[in-house]
Amino acid sequence: MPTPDLEHLTRDAEKCRHYAFDPLVREGWATVVGVLGPGEAQRFASETALLWLRPDVVAAGAAVDVLARVEAAGFTAVGASVVRLERAGVRALWWWQLRRATAERLLLLDAVVELGPGLLVLYRHRDGDAARRLTRLKGGNVPGGRAADSLREVAGSPNRLLTMVHTSDDPLDVVRELAVFLPWRERAALVASAHVSGPCEPGSVVEAALAAVVAAYPEPPSGRAAENATGGRGPGRRGEAFAELVRDIAVGGTGSRWEAVTRWSRQAPLLTGGAHR
């Protein structure tokens, strides 16, 4: 597989070191080069932003609001795909961020992606640097200090676990995460269609895929994550609480599972050392 020039895809020297031998980077780059050729592959990666509307934002009924905010910020959708992420995909996507994750956090993330599919959207921006620009618009992973018009604030993200929205931070992450989210043929088709996408009616690129995602949830959206925080379990009860967590997130029905995930996201320790946030 061809190897990309990482320094032309990211400004982060540490990321260059960690991704130098990442097979997902090579796999994603091989697809983009195979479809577009080396020169166009570089331009495509540099001009494209990747947004994943996670299952929790669909369950919360806020997906349309987030898409409207992205559009209002000057982004143009050039491709969209229905995406189902599984357990292995969770760990591949966030392998670096999850270094300090507790077992509870991993289980809850698995439960989030098991709610149903999410929506992957590729964007361009009229002023360029789309990936970094969209990540700035996303907002932080905890509510404090986020701008009122950030994507996660619009989505109603209540905490570090239910962040609702994922974006690729820079062109290198766009390349890598295309390989995380989509298999070869689907990835190549999305890159090809996004590359040639021109001006179109707002919303038309994402309309069919969004409708398919929403239709996959058998129950109506249950509303935003509950705002009432509950206390964490004491250290002496953690084993008992873990068993309860496993039992609660296994319940049938999207609405019931969503309620269990939102409740546990506020009381389970998410970082090693016992921190909730």
C-alpha positions as CSV (number, residue, x, y, z in Angstrom):
1,M,0.0,0.0,0.0
2,P,1.3,3.5,-0.7
3,T,2.5,5.6,2.2
4,P,1.4,9.2,2.6
5,D,3.7,12.1,3.4
6,L,2.4,12.6,6.9
7,E,3.9,16.0,7.3
8,H,1.7,17.3,4.5
9,L,-1.4,16.0,6.2
10,T,-0.9,17.1,9.8
11,R,1.0,19.8,11.8
12,D,1.3,17.6,14.8
13,A,4.7,16.1,15.1
14,E,3.7,13.6,17.8
15,K,0.8,12.4,15.5
16,C,3.3,11.9,12.7
17,R,5.3,9.6,15.0
18,H,2.4,7.6,16.2
19,Y,0.7,7.2,12.8
20,A,3.9,6.4,10.8
21,F,3.1,2.6,11.1
22,D,-0.7,2.7,11.4
23,P,-2.3,0.3,8.9
24,L,-5.5,2.3,8.9
25,V,-3.6,5.3,7.6
26,R,-2.1,3.3,4.8
27,E,-5.4,1.7,4.1
28,G,-7.3,5.0,3.9
29,W,-4.5,6.6,1.8
30,A,-4.4,3.6,-0.6
31,T,-8.1,4.1,-1.2
32,V,-7.9,7.8,-1.9
33,V,-4.8,7.5,-4.1
34,G,-6.4,4.5,-5.9
35,V,-9.5,6.5,-6.7
36,L,-8.0,10.0,-7.4
37,G,-4.3,9.6,-8.0
38,P,-1.5,11.0,-5.7
39,G,-1.9,14.7,-6.5
40,E,-5.7,14.8,-6.2
41,A,-5.5,12.6,-3.1
42,Q,-3.5,15.2,-1.3
43,R,-5.9,17.9,-2.3
44,F,-8.9,15.9,-1.4
45,A,-7.6,15.2,2.1
46,S,-6.7,18.8,2.6
47,E,-10.0,20.2,1.5
48,T,-12.3,17.6,3.2
49,A,-13.8,17.6,6.7
50,L,-15.3,14.4,8.2
51,L,-18.3,14.5,10.6
52,W,-19.8,11.6,12.3
53,L,-23.2,12.1,13.9
54,R,-23.1,9.4,16.5
55,P,-26.0,7.2,17.6
56,D,-26.4,9.2,20.8
57,V,-27.3,12.4,18.8
58,V,-29.8,10.5,16.8
59,A,-31.3,9.0,20.0
60,A,-31.4,12.5,21.5
61,G,-33.3,13.8,18.5
62,A,-30.8,16.5,17.7
63,A,-29.2,15.3,14.4
64,V,-31.1,17.8,12.2
65,D,-30.1,20.7,14.5
66,V,-26.4,19.8,14.3
67,L,-26.6,19.5,10.5
68,A,-28.3,22.9,10.2
69,R,-25.6,24.5,12.4
70,V,-22.8,23.0,10.2
71,E,-24.5,24.4,7.1
72,A,-25.0,27.8,8.7
73,A,-21.2,27.9,9.3
74,G,-20.5,27.8,5.6
75,F,-19.8,24.1,5.1
76,T,-21.1,22.3,2.0
77,A,-21.9,18.5,2.2
78,V,-20.3,16.6,-0.6
79,G,-21.0,13.0,0.6
80,A,-22.9,11.0,3.2
81,S,-23.1,7.4,4.3
82,V,-24.9,5.4,6.9
83,V,-22.3,4.0,9.3
84,R,-22.6,1.2,11.9
85,L,-19.6,1.2,14.2
86,E,-19.0,-1.9,16.3
87,R,-16.9,-2.7,19.3
88,A,-13.6,-3.0,17.4
89,G,-14.3,0.2,15.6
90,V,-14.8,2.1,18.8
91,R,-11.3,1.1,19.9
92,A,-9.8,1.8,16.5
93,L,-11.3,5.2,16.2
94,W,-10.3,6.4,19.7
95,W,-7.2,4.2,20.4
96,W,-5.2,7.1,21.7
97,Q,-8.0,8.9,23.6
98,L,-9.0,5.7,25.4
99,R,-5.6,5.0,27.0
100,R,-7.0,6.1,30.4
101,A,-10.6,4.8,29.9
102,T,-12.2,2.6,32.5
103,A,-13.9,-0.6,31.7
104,E,-17.2,1.2,32.4
105,R,-16.4,3.8,29.8
106,L,-15.6,1.2,27.2
107,L,-18.9,-0.7,27.9
108,L,-20.9,2.5,27.7
109,L,-19.3,3.5,24.4
110,D,-20.1,0.0,23.1
111,A,-23.7,0.5,24.2
112,V,-23.8,3.9,22.4
113,V,-22.8,2.4,19.1
114,E,-25.2,-0.5,19.6
115,L,-28.2,2.0,19.8
116,G,-28.2,2.0,16.0
117,P,-26.4,3.5,13.0
118,G,-24.8,7.0,12.8
119,L,-24.4,9.3,9.8
120,L,-21.0,10.0,8.2
121,V,-20.9,13.3,6.3
122,L,-18.0,14.7,4.2
123,Y,-17.8,18.5,3.9
124,R,-15.9,21.3,2.1
125,H,-15.7,24.9,3.3
126,R,-15.7,27.9,1.1
127,D,-12.6,29.3,3.0
128,G,-10.6,26.0,3.0
129,D,-9.0,24.1,5.9
130,A,-12.3,22.3,6.4
131,A,-11.2,19.6,8.8
132,R,-9.6,21.9,11.4
133,R,-12.4,24.5,10.9
134,L,-15.1,21.9,11.6
135,T,-13.2,20.6,14.7
136,R,-13.1,24.1,16.1
137,L,-16.8,24.4,15.6
138,K,-17.4,21.1,17.3
139,G,-16.6,22.3,20.9
140,G,-15.0,20.6,23.8
141,N,-16.1,17.2,25.3
142,V,-17.4,18.7,28.5
143,P,-20.0,21.4,28.7
144,G,-18.2,24.0,30.7
145,G,-16.8,26.8,28.5
146,R,-18.3,25.6,25.2
147,A,-19.7,28.2,22.9
148,A,-23.4,28.3,22.8
149,D,-23.4,27.7,19.0
150,S,-20.8,24.9,19.1
151,L,-22.0,21.6,17.6
152,R,-21.9,19.7,20.9
153,E,-23.8,22.5,22.7
154,V,-26.4,22.5,19.9
155,A,-26.7,18.7,20.3
156,G,-27.1,19.0,24.1
157,S,-24.0,16.9,24.9
158,P,-24.1,16.5,28.7
159,N,-20.7,15.0,29.5
160,R,-17.5,13.4,28.3
161,L,-19.2,10.1,27.5
162,L,-22.2,11.4,25.4
163,T,-20.3,13.8,23.1
164,M,-22.8,13.3,20.3
165,V,-20.6,14.5,17.5
166,H,-17.2,13.4,16.2
167,T,-15.0,15.2,13.7
168,S,-11.6,14.4,12.1
169,D,-9.1,16.9,13.5
170,D,-7.0,17.3,10.4
171,P,-6.4,15.9,6.9
172,L,-4.4,12.9,8.3
173,D,-7.3,12.0,10.6
174,V,-9.7,12.3,7.6
175,V,-7.7,9.7,5.7
176,R,-7.4,7.4,8.7
177,E,-11.0,7.6,9.8
178,L,-12.4,6.9,6.4
179,A,-10.7,3.5,6.8
180,V,-12.2,3.1,10.3
181,F,-15.7,3.9,9.3
182,L,-16.1,2.2,5.9
183,P,-14.9,-1.0,4.1
184,W,-13.0,-0.7,0.9
185,R,-15.8,-0.6,-1.7
186,E,-18.0,1.8,0.3
187,R,-15.0,4.0,1.1
188,A,-13.9,4.2,-2.6
189,A,-17.5,5.0,-3.8
190,L,-17.9,7.8,-1.2
191,V,-14.5,9.3,-2.1
192,A,-15.3,9.2,-5.8
193,S,-18.7,10.8,-5.4
194,A,-17.5,13.4,-3.0
195,H,-14.6,14.4,-5.3
196,V,-16.9,15.3,-8.1
197,S,-19.7,16.8,-6.0
198,G,-20.6,20.3,-7.0
199,P,-23.1,22.9,-5.9
200,C,-26.5,21.4,-4.9
201,E,-29.6,22.1,-2.9
202,P,-28.8,22.4,0.8
203,G,-29.5,19.1,2.5
204,S,-29.9,17.1,-0.7
205,V,-26.6,15.2,-0.2
206,V,-27.4,14.0,3.3
207,E,-31.2,13.7,2.9
208,A,-31.5,10.0,1.9
209,A,-28.7,8.8,4.3
210,L,-30.2,10.8,7.2
211,A,-33.7,9.3,6.6
212,A,-32.2,5.8,6.6
213,V,-30.4,6.4,9.9
214,V,-33.5,7.8,11.6
215,A,-35.7,5.0,10.3
216,A,-33.3,2.4,11.8
217,Y,-34.4,3.5,15.3
218,P,-37.6,1.6,16.0
219,E,-38.7,3.9,18.8
220,P,-39.1,7.6,18.6
221,P,-36.2,9.7,19.8
222,S,-36.3,9.8,23.6
223,G,-35.2,13.4,23.9
224,R,-32.0,14.9,25.1
225,A,-29.9,13.2,27.7
226,A,-31.3,13.8,31.2
227,E,-29.9,16.9,32.9
228,N,-30.1,15.6,36.5
229,A,-26.8,14.3,37.6
230,T,-26.6,11.3,40.0
231,G,-23.9,10.5,42.4
232,G,-21.1,8.1,41.6
233,R,-20.7,4.8,43.3
234,G,-18.4,4.5,46.3
235,P,-15.2,2.4,45.8
236,G,-16.6,-0.4,48.0
237,R,-19.5,-0.9,45.7
238,R,-17.8,-0.6,42.3
239,G,-17.9,-4.4,41.6
240,E,-21.6,-4.5,42.4
241,A,-22.2,-1.4,40.3
242,F,-20.3,-2.8,37.4
243,A,-22.6,-5.8,37.3
244,E,-25.6,-3.6,37.4
245,L,-24.3,-1.5,34.6
246,V,-23.8,-4.6,32.4
247,R,-27.3,-5.7,33.2
248,D,-28.9,-2.3,32.5
249,I,-27.3,-1.6,29.1
250,A,-28.4,-5.1,27.9
251,V,-32.1,-4.2,28.1
252,G,-34.1,-4.4,24.9
253,G,-35.5,-1.4,23.0
254,T,-33.7,1.7,21.9
255,G,-35.5,4.0,24.3
256,S,-34.8,1.8,27.4
257,R,-31.2,1.4,26.4
258,W,-30.8,5.1,25.8
259,E,-32.2,5.9,29.2
260,A,-29.8,3.4,30.8
261,V,-26.8,4.8,28.9
262,T,-27.6,8.4,29.8
263,R,-28.1,7.5,33.5
264,W,-24.8,5.5,33.8
265,S,-22.8,8.1,31.8
266,R,-23.3,10.4,34.8
267,Q,-22.4,8.0,37.6
268,A,-19.8,5.6,36.2
269,P,-16.1,6.4,36.5
270,L,-14.9,7.2,33.0
271,L,-11.1,7.8,33.6
272,T,-8.7,5.6,35.5
273,G,-8.2,7.0,39.0
274,G,-12.0,7.3,39.5
275,A,-12.7,10.6,37.7
276,H,-16.1,11.0,36.3
277,R,-15.2,13.6,33.8
